Amino acid sequence: MTHQIKVLGISGSLRSKSYNTMLLRHASKFLPDDFSFTLAEISNLPFYNEDLENNLPKSVTEFVELCHSADAVLISTPEYNGQIPGVLKNALDWISIALMKKPLALKPIAIMGASTGLVGTARAQTNLRNLLFALNMDPVNRPEVRLSQANLKFNEDGILIDDKDLQMLEQLITNFEAKVRKHLEENS
Ligand SMILES: Cc1cc2nc3c(=O)[nH]c(=O)nc-3n(C[C@H](O)[C@H](O)[C@H](O)COP(=O)(O)O)c2cc1C
């Protein structure tokens, strides 16, 4: 079996029927066969507190380990009041601290977002890009996948049914794949 390129997915929503988690799962279907996809569990991460650094909870060490072992990352984020949700910020704060030894630094990442509003997470994604800069990650810049009116874009089985959004998503994953392969080649 060929070496699997590991992609870690992080959804910024904990909701069981989250459009963002659906979007991430859909995106993962466009990944080639030699890529694997794992969705991170961030709901059990405690709020970041420096006091916990002396005795790290298992949920934190497991998440950090997943980040270390990932070759690349996909994030889908909702927009809450023009920003990324606190749960996503909290997860990224945990991996940003010195103790974690920068598990995602220089790694390729593609971002996307879904919201029920008309701007489709445009502000939250700008906000997230600033955070990726702080984490020193290597983002795919285009296309920007901003799924607006997400409540109209999935069928009852959670399948994305809007052709235009599907095309954008496929193009994003094509660009992501190219960036990941180039990154791995340059670092092999
Ligand atoms: C506290 C809160 C604030 C929100 N603020 C925005 C917003 O600023 N822009 C927007 O487009 N949608 C906003 N929404 C709507 C969410 O984008 C929508 O609920 C989305 O479906 C959440 O993503 P999910 O389906 O992955 O859980 C907000 C929702 C909540 C709960």
The ligand as a MOL file (V3000), in Angstrom:
LIG
                    3D

  0  0  0     0  0            999 V3000
M  V30 BEGIN CTAB
M  V30 COUNTS 31 33 0 0 0
M  V30 BEGIN ATOM
M  V30 1 C -24.1940 33.2840 17.9560 0
M  V30 2 C -24.3930 33.2350 16.4700 0
M  V30 3 C -23.9580 34.2720 15.6840 0
M  V30 4 C -24.1070 34.2160 14.2950 0
M  V30 5 N -23.5790 35.2260 13.5360 0
M  V30 6 C -23.5960 35.0990 12.1810 0
M  V30 7 C -22.9030 36.0400 11.3650 0
M  V30 8 O -22.2700 36.9650 11.8410 0
M  V30 9 N -22.9190 35.8520 10.0140 0
M  V30 10 C -23.5840 34.7900 9.4290 0
M  V30 11 O -23.5590 34.6590 8.2020 0
M  V30 12 N -24.2490 33.8810 10.1840 0
M  V30 13 C -24.2490 34.0160 11.5340 0
M  V30 14 N -24.8740 33.0700 12.3120 0
M  V30 15 C -25.5930 31.9700 11.6530 0
M  V30 16 C -24.6570 30.7820 11.4410 0
M  V30 17 O -23.7680 31.0920 10.3930 0
M  V30 18 C -25.4750 29.5410 11.1260 0
M  V30 19 O -26.1580 29.1810 12.2980 0
M  V30 20 C -24.6190 28.3870 10.6170 0
M  V30 21 O -25.4740 27.4230 10.1030 0
M  V30 22 C -23.7840 27.7450 11.7180 0
M  V30 23 O -22.9620 26.7490 11.1710 0
M  V30 24 P -23.2340 25.1790 11.3590 0
M  V30 25 O -24.4390 24.8480 10.5280 0
M  V30 26 O -21.9940 24.5450 10.8460 0
M  V30 27 O -23.4850 24.9120 12.8120 0
M  V30 28 C -24.7590 33.1220 13.6940 0
M  V30 29 C -25.2250 32.0700 14.5160 0
M  V30 30 C -25.0400 32.1270 15.8740 0
M  V30 31 C -25.5090 30.9580 16.7320 0
M  V30 END ATOM
M  V30 BEGIN BOND
M  V30 1 1 1 2
M  V30 2 1 2 3
M  V30 3 2 2 30
M  V30 4 2 3 4
M  V30 5 1 4 5
M  V30 6 1 4 28
M  V30 7 2 5 6
M  V30 8 1 6 7
M  V30 9 1 6 13
M  V30 10 2 7 8
M  V30 11 1 7 9
M  V30 12 1 9 10
M  V30 13 2 10 11
M  V30 14 1 10 12
M  V30 15 2 12 13
M  V30 16 1 13 14
M  V30 17 1 14 15
M  V30 18 1 14 28
M  V30 19 1 15 16
M  V30 20 1 16 17
M  V30 21 1 16 18
M  V30 22 1 18 19
M  V30 23 1 18 20
M  V30 24 1 20 21
M  V30 25 1 20 22
M  V30 26 1 22 23
M  V30 27 1 23 24
M  V30 28 2 24 25
M  V30 29 1 24 26
M  V30 30 1 24 27
M  V30 31 2 28 29
M  V30 32 1 29 30
M  V30 33 1 30 31
M  V30 END BOND
M  V30 END CTAB
M  END
